[in-house]
Amino acid sequence: MIGPMTLRGVLVVAMLSTACTAAAQDKPVSIVDTDPMPVAIQAGTFFLMGGQVTLSVRNRHSAPVFFTLRAWVFDQAGRFKGTTSYCTAEWLDRNTRRIQSFALDVDGLVSTDDVTVGVEQVVSERQAWGLIEGPDDGVAQARRGGLGGRGRLRMEEWRIDARPATPCPCECRAVADACESLCAETGLKAFTCAPIVLDGCSASCSCK
């Protein structure tokens, strides 16, 4: 028969074991920089419990911006498993840093997966930046970054007349087409494309 003190000790050990296991599953993400770099990801963590990333993002531009982030997930062998794009319509003031979290809507996440993140788009009141590379090139650069490479994602810049009325449109047909291309080798398992609060958008692909 287990006494009260012994039972309490067992519960404490079990709680500590669970906490240690959860902490061991948290791991830093790899970061792919852009050229130029109006917005920079300075650090980030992949949390297996909850399947999300939390990033420290800094506005290096001279005016407020909103931005789109992308996370690429690879298995232990470096095979591409899926990707999530996340755009929020909340403006980030100049010379300001923000902690940004979002869910990785990629099926079958495990503790040995690696996550690489980068900035996909930046928009201010008068300027915008977007990636020159296509989806396949983005995966290649993300994989290289996860392996310790020094590749950068190239951005092109253009002028705009005013702050866009819809900063994060959910272009779901384009997302579906891109997902089919990204998962061509193994086949597409699932994709999602859904609005989030304040005119934002989250879009994901999962490969088989």
Secondary structure, 3 states (H helix, E strand, C coil): CCCHHHHHHHHHHHHHHHHHHHHHHCEECEECCEECCCEEEEEEEEECCCCEEEEEEEECCCCCEEEEEEEEEECCCCCEEEEEEEECCCCECCCCEEEEEEECCCCCCCCCCEEEEEEEEEECCCEEEEECCCHHHHHHHHHHHHCCCCCCEEEEEEECCCCCCCCCCCCHHHHHHHHHHHCCCCCEEEEEEEEECCCEEEEEEEEC
